Amino acid sequence: MAEKYRQGDAIPRIDYTEDEVKTWGVIYTRMKDLWKRHACDEFNYIVPLLESNCGYAVDNIPQQQDISNFLKECTGFTLRPVGGLLSSRDFLNGLAFRVFFSTQYIRHHSMPLYTPEPDICHELMGHAPMFADPDFADFSHEIGLASLGASDEEIERLATCYWFSVEYGLTKQKGEYKAYGAGLLSSFGELEYACSPTRPAGGVDDVPEYRPWDPFAACKQKYPITTYQPVYYAAESLADARQKMREFCEDLKKPFHARYNPYGQTVIIDRAVQREAKWLKQ
């Protein structure tokens, strides 16, 4: 379905099977309890709104079109279905247009607590709620705009910042670490590992290292993709995370700078550019 989708079309509605709904329910039940303790205040404010407006429930997988409509009213972000993983450049470029690429498939019911790739549980439980928060939405948008015209090296740096923030970011609230990153908000084990001093469900005795959010440092930090993170970056607030990301993006050396026109949903650049012909490089 995602391959046939064109921008502007209604997102196809999926008739999920009974096993798929049960899989969603197992994860949603486990995560709701942990969100109350370890998710940031902004996330916990939004989840009830998604339940009342978009059909989030233990016994129902919400439809992406309903969520997209809700997000657009809140922050101007929309969802776009995608069949699988995209390149970092393509994915980040979408954020520049306030578009989040989201998968529609769900992990196999035999392994409800594990998935090797992002699935709808990760996308809709972890990512979608935060896109309803203005500070987080603008933070993500800054990364997207910075990716336009960026070199491959800069894309890698931006993608690494994305990893340590949008995927695994923490913020300090009332003296405690709270999660705003989707990789944490959709993983009961790592959420507890990152935010709880006891971590009984995490199953890991090692204590992670916490560092203040600094994209200039985070962009150079190596990270694993198949184990819990040994290092987390914690912002003072989502507004603080956004401001520091903006400063980082403004420091990038690019052929142009871009700004977004929300009325026409277009990007405007500050100078004329053209692609160099390949034969000129030879």
N, C-alpha and C positions, 0 to 999 in steps of 0.2 A: 504493500500500500504506500509506503513512504517513497518508493521510487517513482510512483505515478503522481505524487503530490506536486503542485505548483503553487508558488507564493500567491496568496490571496484566496486560494481554495479553502473550503471548510475542511478541517482535519477529520479524516475518516473515523467513524465511531467503531470501536472494537467490541465484539460480542465474546467476552472472555468465558472460558470454560469453568465448570464448577471447581476443578482442581486449581486453576489459576486464581480464582477468587479466594479459595482457602489459603493458598500460598501467601497472597497479599495480606489476608487477615492475620495469619500467624506473625508476620513481620510487623504489621501495623500495631498489633496488640503489644508486642514486646517494646517497640520503639516509643509508643505513647507514654508508657510508664517512665522510661528513661528521659524523654524530652522534658518532663516536668522538673527533673532534677538537674539535667546537664545542658539543655539547650538554652540559647540566649533568650532574653525577654522578648525581643522582636519576633523570633520564631514562634514562641508560645502564644503570642498575641494573635498571630496570623492563622494558626492551625484551626481554631474554632470557626474562623471566617470561611475557611476552605470547606469545613464540614457542613456549614449551613448554606453555602453558595455553590459549591462544586461537587458535592456528593462524596467527600472523603468519609469513609466508614469502614469498620471491620469487615462488613459483608458486601462491600461494593468497591470496585476499582473505578476511580473517577475518570471521566473522558477528557482527553487533552483539549478539545475545543472549548469545553466549559471552563477549564482552568485558564486557557489562553485569554478568553473573554474577560475573566476576572482580573488577571494580571494587567491587561491592557488598560482597564479602568483605573487600576491602582498606580501604575508606574509607566505605562506605555510599552512594557515588554510583552512579547507574544512567544508562543511555542511553535516550533516547526518540526514535524516528524522526520526522522532520519533512520535509514536502515541499519546503520552500524557506526563504527568509529570513523571520525573525520581526521584530516590532518590538523595539526595545531593552528596553522594559518587559516584554513577554511572555518574552523570552529570559532576562533577568536574574531575573525572578520564578521561573523554573524552577530556577535555582541555589539559591534559598532552600529548596527541597525536595530538594536534592542530586540534581537531575535535569539532565542535559545533553542538549539537543536536538541531534540529529545527522542529517544528510542521509544517504541511502543510494545516491545516484547517483554515477557516476564520470565524469570528464572524457572528451572524445572521444579515441579512440586516435590520431587524426592530430596531436594537440597534447598529448602526454603531460606536457610540462613547464609547461603554462599552463592556468589555469582562471579565468574571470571571477568565479565565485562559489565559496564553500566546497563542496567535494565530499568523498567518502568518504576520499580520500587525505589531505586536510587534517584531517578529523575524527579518523581512526583513527591516522595517523602523528603528527600534531601535538598534538591535544588529549588523546585517550584515555589515553596512557601517563601523563601527569602527574596525572590524576585518581586514580591508584593511590598517589600520595604524600600522606601525611597533612597536611603543612604546606600544600601546594598546594591540596588539596581543601578545607581549612578556609579558606584565603585566598579561593577562589572562592565558598564558602558565605557568607562575610562580605558580599561584594558583593551576593549574592542577597538575603539578609535585609534589607540596607539599602535595597534597591529596593522593598520592600513599603511601600506608603503614601507613597512619595516623590513629590514634585512633578515636573512635566515637566523643570524646570531641573535638579533633582537627579538625575533619570534620565540626563540628558545628561552630567552630571559623572561619574556612576558608569560610564557606558558608555565615556567617554574614559579613565578609569582602567583599565577592562578592556582597552581597546585597547593601552595602553602597558605592560601587565603580562601578562595571560593570552594576548594575541596576540603582543606584541612585546617581552616582558620579558627582561632579562638579569640575571645574577647574577655576582658575582666569586668565582672559585674558583682558588686557587693563583696569584693575581696576574693571571689572564686573564679576559676576558669570556666567559661561557658562556650559552647560550640556554635559557630555559624556556618562552618564548612560542610558541604553536602556529604563528603566521604565519611565524616563522623556522624552526621545526623541520620544516616541510613545504615549504620553499622553498630549494632548493640554492643559488640565486644570492644571495638576501638573507641566508641564514645565513652564507655566506662573507663577504659584504660587511660584516655586522655584527660578526663575531667574528675575522676573519683580517686581518692587516696587509697581505697581498698581494692578496687578493680576485681571483684570476685568473678564477674562474667568475662572479663578480658582474658583471663588465663595466662597472663604474662606478669612475671615478677619484676622485670626491669622498670625503672622509673624513667619516663621521657624527660628530655631537656626542654625547658620553656625559655623562649627568647622574645624580647619586645619586637613588635611588627616593624620591620625595616625592609622594604622591597629592594633597596640597594644591596643588602646582605643576603636576603632570601633568594634573589635571582641567581646566586652563585652556589647555593647549597644543594648537595646531592641528596637524593631521596630514593627509598625503595618503593616498588609498586605492588609487591606481593606479601609484605609484612606490615605490621604496625609501624607508624612513623617514630623514629627515635628523637626527632626534633619537631616542636610546634612553635609557631609564631603567634603571639597574643597581642592584639590591638587594645588600646585603651577604650575604644568604642568603635562602632561602625563608621561614624563620621571621621574619626581619627584614621581608620584604615583607608577610607576614601581619599582623604586629603594627602596622606603620604604616598598613595598610589598615583595620585594626580601629579605630585612633584616628581616622582620617578618617571612617569610618562613624558612630562615636559622636558626632561633631561635627555631623552633619546634623540639621537642624530638622525633625522629623517628628511627626505626630499620635500616634504610638505606636512602641514598640520591640518587635521580634519575636525569639523564640527558637525553636529547632527541637526537637521531640520525636522522637528517632530511633526509638523503639519503636513509636510510632503513625504515624510519618512525617507528622506534622502540625506546623503552626506555631502557636505560642501568642503572643498579644499582651498587653501589660501594661495595657491599658485598653479600655473599651468604646467602639466607634466605629460610626457609621452613615453611609451615603451621604446627602448633602444632596439633597433633591428639586430637580429642575431649576427648577420654577416659583418656588422660593424665591429663586433667583438673579436672576430677572427683575424 
